[in-house]
Amino acid sequence: MDMRLMHYFLILEVWQGDRGPFVFQSKYANDIIKKFYMESRKPIENPQGGNWRKEDATSSEKVEATIDRKLVGSLMYLVNT
């Protein structure tokens, strides 16, 4: 049986060093950014902008709730693993 050093386990990157294994999640975080088309977005301190206003519930634009749920679920999984 060939037991090489592990590099990936589930969504975690594992690299063996002199001081022991290091675990990273940067690949999964980058996958989330690409999956939800956020490559060109700029980071901000407060996710709720200063000129935020509540949208009218009668507007004709439909909101895709499943995309938001998938994004929030992916971020929760990233934070909790």
C-alpha positions as CSV (number, residue, x, y, z in Angstrom):
1,M,0.0,0.0,0.0
2,D,1.4,3.4,-1.0
3,M,0.9,5.9,1.8
4,R,2.1,9.3,0.5
5,L,1.8,12.6,2.3
6,M,-1.7,14.0,2.2
7,H,-2.3,17.3,0.3
8,Y,-6.1,17.5,0.3
9,F,-8.7,16.1,2.6
10,L,-12.3,17.0,1.8
11,I,-12.1,20.8,1.3
12,L,-9.0,21.2,3.4
13,E,-5.4,21.7,2.1
14,V,-2.9,19.9,4.3
15,W,0.8,20.6,3.9
16,Q,3.4,18.7,6.0
17,G,6.1,20.9,7.5
18,D,9.0,20.6,9.9
19,R,6.8,21.7,12.8
20,G,3.9,19.4,11.8
21,P,0.9,19.6,9.4
22,F,-0.6,22.9,8.4
23,V,-4.3,23.1,7.3
24,F,-5.5,25.8,4.9
25,Q,-8.8,26.6,3.3
26,S,-7.7,29.1,0.7
27,K,-8.6,26.8,-2.2
28,Y,-12.2,26.4,-0.9
29,A,-12.5,30.1,-0.3
30,N,-11.3,30.8,-3.8
31,D,-13.7,28.2,-5.2
32,I,-16.6,30.1,-3.4
33,I,-15.4,33.4,-4.9
34,K,-15.3,31.9,-8.4
35,K,-18.6,30.0,-8.0
36,F,-20.5,33.2,-7.1
37,Y,-18.7,35.4,-9.6
38,M,-17.1,37.7,-7.0
39,E,-13.6,37.9,-8.6
40,S,-14.0,41.6,-9.5
41,R,-15.6,42.7,-6.2
42,K,-13.7,44.9,-3.8
43,P,-13.7,44.3,-0.1
44,I,-15.5,46.8,2.2
45,E,-15.4,47.3,6.0
46,N,-19.2,47.3,6.4
47,P,-21.2,44.9,4.1
48,Q,-24.2,47.2,4.4
49,G,-23.4,50.4,2.5
50,G,-24.2,53.8,3.8
51,N,-26.9,54.6,1.2
52,W,-28.8,51.3,1.7
53,R,-32.5,51.4,1.5
54,K,-35.2,48.8,1.6
55,E,-36.5,47.7,-1.8
56,D,-40.2,47.9,-2.5
57,A,-41.8,44.5,-2.2
58,T,-44.0,45.2,-5.2
59,S,-41.0,45.7,-7.6
60,S,-41.1,43.5,-10.7
61,E,-37.6,42.2,-10.2
62,K,-37.5,38.7,-8.9
63,V,-34.8,37.7,-6.4
64,E,-33.1,34.3,-6.6
65,A,-33.2,33.2,-3.0
66,T,-31.5,29.9,-3.6
67,I,-28.3,31.6,-4.7
68,D,-28.2,33.6,-1.6
69,R,-28.8,30.5,0.5
70,K,-26.1,28.6,-1.2
71,L,-23.6,31.5,-0.7
72,V,-24.5,31.8,3.0
73,G,-24.3,28.1,3.5
74,S,-20.9,27.9,1.8
75,L,-19.6,30.7,3.9
76,M,-20.9,29.1,7.1
77,Y,-19.2,25.8,6.1
78,L,-16.0,27.7,5.5
79,V,-16.1,29.4,8.8
80,N,-17.0,26.3,10.8
81,T,-14.5,23.8,9.3
